[in-house]
Amino acid sequence: MIKLLFFCVIVYCGYKILQTALKTVGFGEAGQAQMNGNHDNTANVMIQDPVCGVYFARKDGVSHRIGGKELCFCSEECRDQYMLAHE
């Protein structure tokens, strides 16, 4: 009985060591995001629409380059309103 308990403890410790090693190498959840190229957090930055003033994640916005400057809008409607006002 003690041998079985000892064996289970060794297997569990080995599992935990292997799990930690895989995370540090890059196969854990954080490592998986890096492997997929999702380590850039600028897409999740909250920005303000220049027309209506609402805040939204940059990745959800509609971007448009105007005069060498890239602006990001919360919707196509706000983009169109901005373009009409600045023509």
RAJOKA-V383872 format. One record per pair of residues at least 24 apart in sequence whose C-alpha atoms are under 10 Angstrom apart, sorted by the first residue. I is the first residue (numbers start at 1). J is the second residue. Records with the same first field share a line. If there is no record, write none. Layout:
I: J, J
//
This chain:
47: 72, 73, 74
48: 72, 73, 74
49: 73, 74, 75, 78, 79
50: 74, 78, 79, 82
51: 77, 78, 79, 80, 81, 82, 85
52: 78, 81, 82
53: 78
//
